[in-house]
Amino acid sequence: MAQSGRDSNTREEPLFGTTELTASTPTAPEVLDRVFLEVRCKLLDTAACLDRIERTEGADLALRDRRMKQIHEAIAILSSAGVDRAERIQMLFSDEYVPNWIQGIQTGAPCVTLSGKAFQETT
């Protein structure tokens, strides 16, 4: 029997299906069912971390720390509406782009972090 040049495992249909929405696209309630326990766990973990900070010595200093302010801003973003919360939180914790940053490293000039502390990259 002559072979067609393809092995019997070759797929005729596209590997990842079509770009059309189909009945297999999950609905919002289905997504909620799938992620609820994971989200609940992460929220409980975050609450426990914040409780731990406030329970320890020096909590008053920690609560005034820039990073705690960022955490509280992130929580406010989580509480807001929209479909861009992850992007807004990522930007909250990201450094601003510094043009020509590599030249500073190459010349030994200090770089500055979000906290305002200078550092130098060492190789």
N, C-alpha and C positions, 0 to 999 in steps of 0.2 A: 504494500500500500504506500503511495507517495505521500510525503509529508509536505505541509504548506510552508515550511521554513520557520514556523513559530512553535515553541513547545506548548504542551497542553495546559500550562499554568498561566499563559498570557491572558490578561484581562481585556475584554472588549470595551467595557464602560470606563469612564474617567476614574482615576484613582480616588479623588476626593469628591466625587459627585458634581452636581451643577451648582451654579451660584444662586439659583432661584431658592426662595424660601419654600420649604416643604412642610408637610405635617410633622416631620421629625424635628423641626426647630422647636426648642423648648419654650414654653410660655414663662412669664414672670413668676407665677405660682410654682411652676416646676423647678425653676432656678432657686427660688426661696427654699423649697423643700430640700434641695440638694446641698445648699450652703449654710442653712440655718445653724446647725450644730457647730460648724467650724467658726462662723462669725461669733456665736455666743461664747465659745471658748476663748477667742482672741480678745473679746471685750472683757471677760472675767480676768484674763491675764493682765490686761492693761490696768484694770481697776486695782488688782492686787499690787502691781508695781507702784502705782500712785499712793496707795495706802502705806506701803513699805517705806516710801520716801518720807511721808508725813509723820510716821511713827518714830522715826529715828532722830538722834541728836543732830542738831543743825538744820532741822526741817525749815526753819524760818529763812535761812540763807538759800537753801535749795529752791524754795518756792519763789524767790526773787530772781533766780537764775534765768538767763536768756533762754536756755533750753526748755525749762518748764513753761515759759511763756509760749514757746513754739508748740509744745505738746497741747496746751490749752487751746491755742489757735487751731490746731489740727482737729481737736475734738469738736470745736465749733463748726469747722468745715464738714465733718462727718454728719453733724446735725442739720446741715443745710440741704436744700433741694438741688437737684441737678444730676447730670451724668458725667461730670468732669471732676468729681471729688478727688479721685486718685491723682489726677494731674495737678490739682491745686495743692494737695498735701506734698507731693513730690517737689513742687516749686518752692513751697514753704521751707523745706529742709535742704534745698540746693544752694550752692554757692552761685553768685553772679558770675557770668562769663567775663574773664579778664583777657582782653586782646593781648597778644604777644606774651602770654604767660610763660611759654617755653623759654623765651630769651632770658627771663629773670632767673630761671633754674640754671640755664647754661652759664650765666655770668656769676652765679652765686648770690644774687640778690634774694633777700627773704621774700617768701610768699606769705600772704595773710589769709587766715581761715575765717569762717563766719564769726567765730568768737572774738576776732580781732587779734589773736595771738599769732606771732610770726613763726614760721617754720621754714626749714630748708630741706629739700629732698637730698638724701644721701644715697650714694650707690655702693 
